[in-house]
Amino acid sequence: MASRTAFGALLRARAAARTRAVPSSFATRRRGYATQQSEHSMTVREALNAAMEEEMLRDETVFILGEEVARYNGAYKVTKGLLDKFGEKRVVDTPITEMGFAGLATGAALAGLRPICEFMTWNFAMQAIDQIVNSAGKTYYMSGGNVPCPVVFRGPNGAAAGVAAQHSQDYAAWYGSVPGLKVISPWSAEDCKGLLKAAIRDPNPVVFLENEMMYGVTFPMSQEAMSDNFLLEIGKAKIEREGSDITIVAHSKMVTHSLEAAEELAKEGIKAEVVNLRSIRPLDIDTIKKSVKKTNRLVTVEGGFPGFGVGSEICAQIVESEAFDYLDAPVERVTGADVPTPYAHNLEALAFPDTPLIVKAAKRSLYRAN
Amino acid sequence: MFRISRLPTFAVSHGHLPTSQSPITPKLQFFNSVMEDGKQIPTYRVLDGTGKVIEGAQLPDIDEDFARRIYQNMVKLPIIDTLLYNVQRQGKISFYMTAYGEEAAILGSAAALAADDEILGQYREMGALLWRGFSYDEVMAQCFGNCEDTGTKGKQMPVHFGSRKYHYHTISSPLATQIPQAAGVAYALKRDPSRRGRNCAAVYFGEGAASEGDFHAGMLLASTIPSPTLFIARNNGFAISTPASEQYHGDGIAARGPGYGVQTIRVDGNDVLAVLAAVREARKLCLEEGRGVLVEAMTYRVGHHSTSDDSFAYRPRQEVEDRKRVDNPIARFRLFLESQGWWNAEQEESYKAEVKKEVMQAFKRAENLPRLELQEMFTDVYGGDEPWNIKEQREELKALLKKYGNTWEPWKAELKKYRGEGKELLEA
């Protein structure tokens, strides 16, 4: 299997960036995904907001806490209007201490409530990682199944735009490695609504990794997804686009680029299958295996660092399984560059995968000349 | 002119800041004490070293039965500690922590709580569980992780107890995480109409743990998002090897309370009646105001930090011997009980003999009980539907058991230690 060096990833990213004028990461702001006619549509932000509102109406024990989630409506307005609807007891502004309010949320969950703990960004949740991993993630097991901890930790994850290294890290791999946690990385508005509702109802601690760049993106919503009982199963991936030539697995914003890449590839007669992971833990490896057995080729795409990442894990699980025998080309991971994210616009653009880079990797896998 | 110069400066009012009640002063003056006179925070005490009530102190409301029950639980602690400390030294359990010297701080506070107040301990508060009725068998089951360990099912280190029945949250090893969690537990109590104003969350921690950010966050949260959280600091003088004098430069933990707008008291932690009275009052305040209250109990850790520590490497043996002799919380309370005619030497001897016998019996029983079922390895990682990765690991072990369980000697011998000898896994 191709286990390209991280530096290689950076070089490939550079090469790709030279080929286009506008970084496609900015395209998501302009483009919606109403590709088919749909009666309903929602932004990711609205979907998250609706999920929380519906679950708060359904269950008295659900409450939200975090920095400026109440009066200010959330740093990214995801909790907009909830204070007015549910009052101060259930939408709680906290002082600025991540370890503190993550600890309060964990304690409240251990005592029978269902808190939704919003981090202004997952980058700041590093201060609270002990509460998430050691307390929330392990107490059910270490209490011999006596004390569940049904808490949802949520907030924007990964790189945004122009906010440098300390605001631009993807934590999917970090939390994805911890038994006891469930980890979700949604992409579309439907993903966000169905999975956040499922996370709130789940008896386990759930890490919910949103993406700031996706908050304002509009998606069509099915009639089913508009229902207040719309739930998506945690641990199940979704095939966003069917294809028979190559499997592209992505999560969060990278699904956007992967779908764009599939569109590009289609112009050359290449049918790419795009798998939206939705969940990081449990990882739906069965869906990926099934797809690989059909296409015989696999490229993984993520916004995180290359080493010990989501792509690394998928690659390892594929080569350990019977799907290995179906591979006609090395698996390739397309990832962020192995450097702390730079601030300067041009450097930042080089540090993350984009659509042309995914196209390149897919073609390489198909032994097509670029 | 003369008259004006005689006026103290503060008598001239310059008003206060528009956003607070802080008076404007022309005097450039620093301060480094929360007491008006600049002195250290006083320590509340009821009994002197000989068990007599000090002048001006009031005895807390306490009858003979209650007093004897507190004393008896204090006596139990070092007996259990000595046995399990030695059991650890023999390699039969991996770890142990004694509570020598802190019996009054633990039992005095536990006795001041309602039986269904939530306790979030640090690790050295087994006495609070004993007070609530935790049996010797339950202590042993947890420390050995045997099949009767219903509280932690062999998944937690020794003395990291947990009991739903006794409202005792499972101990968490990373220091101080229980402190902000207590603010969350108390928040949940406040949200529950059947427990609001009736129960508090009592959280124990050492003066060392109070250096962790979690302590500061917990105090801040219990006051800004008001919740009935009772903070009980056991200032036992040492954070493993670091003496309290190196742990902080200020006036202990109590000085921090007012900084967070938290009602605070410092108490002689080796005087069980002072601890009882202070925590009772603290609990009352906590429930009435629905906010955090802080009690700093001044005590001395006579034992080593844990079985992983040898404290004579950093403190003279003589210092410990002196403290044991001069300020022994158990002896101090016994002298009081004797002065009331509630206890005597004969009862002392027979009670200790009885406890020793029962503890020994519980230990021998626990040692010979099988471990929990082998399948416990995989249970309770997740609530609800089991993810595939857990199922897959169970299947893998099951396949290995099928292949080697009945044929390979080391496995055959190992399986006998588990209740059910792994059969439940094969049948699953």
Interface residues (C-beta under 8 A of the other chain):
Chain A: T61 F63 L65 K89 V92 T94 P95 T97 M99 G100 F101 A102 G103 L104 A105 T106 G107 A108 A109 L110 A111 G112 L113 P115 Q127 D130 Q131 N134 S135 T139 Y140 Y141 M142 S143 G144 G145 N146 V147 P148 P150 P179 G180 K182 D202 P203 N204 G235 R281 P282 L283 I285 D286
Chain B: E118 L120 D149 T150 G151 T152 K153 G154 K155 Q156 H160 G162 R164 H169 T170 S172 S173 P174 T177 I179 P180 Q181 A182 A183 G184 V185 A186 Y187 A188 L189 R191 D192 A201 G213 D214 H216 A217 G218 L220 L221 T224 I225 T379 D380 V381 Y382 G383 G384 P387 W388 N389
